[in-house]
Amino acid sequence: MRARLPVAVLCGVSVAVVVGGWAGTVAGVVVAALLHRYLRRLTPARVRREQERAELDLPYALDLLATSVRAGLPIDRAVRAVAAALGGPVGACLARVAAGLDLGLTPSGAWQALHHLPAGSRVAEVVVRSADSGAAVAAGLSRLADDLRAARLAGVETSAQRAGVLLVLPLGLCFLPAFIVTGVVPVIVAVLGDVLR
């Protein structure tokens, strides 16, 4: 995203040339500054794709971890096995967790590798709470996987509903003027013609 500044400056110069004079210069500077600020906030496509993949993979990773622990694997070996099987951003984070556990880090220190993933801090909380209290980690991981899937489904449904509204908007913007021009205006002209006679 090194092209942010040149794009903003080019747009600012374009506005300055189109508007012209001092007003154009001021408008160009404002447009360049606002556009640069906006472009800085955008997430690069590569990062966005990794976040989406992590959001999709995390519930499956949790299910695999829960199944491995239920099968009798210790948590460190289960994490290593799931990391090797899954790959991607979640697999890389789980590999860092496994390496931390191998080095003897506390559960809270080792599981901090997941904090930058979507809902990664919730996973760390479940595992750390289980390590502290002795509660069954498999049940907590399964519940969290179900919660993440339900939240993703709700987000997809919301996006679909928003898309439906946004698709109707252009139709309304085109249909309403056409309806007024072909349906309402002739009636008004006919009534005014009868009244003015």
Secondary structure, DSSP 8 states (H G I E B T S, - for coil): -TTHHHHHHHHHHHHHHHH-HHHHHHHHHHHHHHHHHHHHHS--HHHHHHHHHHHHHHHHHHHHHHHHHHTT--HHHHHHHHHHHH-HHHHHHHHHHHHHHHTT--HHHHGGGGTTSTTHHHHHHHHHHHHHH---HHHHHHHHHHHHHHHHHHHHHHHHHHHHHHHHHHHHHHHHHHHIIIIIHHHHHHHHHHHH-
